[in-house]
Amino acid sequence: KAGVTQTPRYLIKTRGQQVTLSCSPISGHRSVSWYQQTPGQGLQFLFEYFSETQRNKGNFPGRFSGRQFSNSRSEMNVSTLELGDSALYLCASRGQGAYGYTFGSGTRLTVV
Amino acid sequence: DQQVKQNSPSLSVQEGRISILNCDYTNSMFDYFLWYKKYPAEGPTFLISISSIKDKNEDGRFTVFLNKSAKHLSLHIVPSQPGDSAVYFCAATERRDDKIIFGKGTRLHILP
């Protein structure tokens, strides 16, 4: 069965712009989480969605937002981009009752 | 406040020897622990996990040990192989549906 798909794989944006990243979870998975990976900071939790509702949220500013659609696909939006937002953004999904996530390959965002 | 800590940013081990990766946590409510492996330009992949009711879980060359009193877990890889060279993330969660908290990762180099 297909894995977690993230698009686009690479993105270059200018400071001040906004960006939308997309994630399609594994078929049947209703939980989708987003993480930011930067050098030296590991994987930092952004938010988790389940059945179109945000269930958990990490400690990121309001410029970072997300949503989930009825087909469980999710989008993450970052507004007013800053240089420090340059990172690998990872999406992960999990089935109901499961502990572990399955991750996508990520979107590499570079802000210049 | 970092709830999951991997204090060694990197580790080098000779091929065929044992690799031991360590992880400490501060939240006594964590009840499930996971290890993920990550290659460059790919998303993390699940490796092995352990419930807080156990102190050891083994899967082939990989064994995870949990010491709840010390709030410490370790991942043992025996024997180490070149393909094991990657970044290893320790992770923990409080409940089945709760967010998973990751450490900053340890980069493992397997030397020929």
Contacts between the chains, C-beta under 8 A, distances in Angstrom:
chain1	res1	chain2	res2	distance
A	4	B	43	7.3
A	31	B	97	7.5
A	33	B	99	6.8
A	33	B	100	7.6
A	35	B	102	7.3
A	40	B	104	6.7
A	41	B	104	6.4
A	42	B	6	7.8
A	42	B	89	6.6
A	42	B	102	5.3
A	42	B	103	5.7
A	42	B	104	3.5
A	42	B	105	5.2
A	43	B	44	7.2
A	43	B	89	6.3
A	43	B	91	7.9
A	43	B	102	3.9
A	43	B	105	7.8
A	44	B	102	7.8
A	45	B	99	5.2
A	45	B	100	7.4
A	45	B	101	6.7
A	45	B	102	7.6
A	48	B	99	5.6
A	50	B	97	7.5
A	55	B	97	7.3
A	56	B	98	6.8
A	56	B	99	4.3
A	58	B	99	7.3
A	90	B	43	5.5
A	90	B	44	7.3
A	92	B	43	7.5
A	97	B	96	6.2
A	98	B	96	7.6
A	99	B	32	5.0
A	99	B	34	6.9
A	99	B	49	6.5
A	99	B	93	6.4
A	99	B	96	5.9
A	99	B	100	7.9
A	100	B	34	5.6
A	100	B	46	4.9
A	100	B	49	6.2
A	100	B	100	7.8
A	101	B	46	7.4
A	101	B	100	6.4
A	102	B	46	7.1
A	103	B	36	7.8
A	103	B	43	3.3
A	103	B	44	5.0
A	103	B	45	7.1
A	104	B	43	5.2
A	105	B	41	7.2
A	105	B	42	5.6
A	105	B	43	4.9
A	106	B	42	7.8
A	106	B	43	5.4
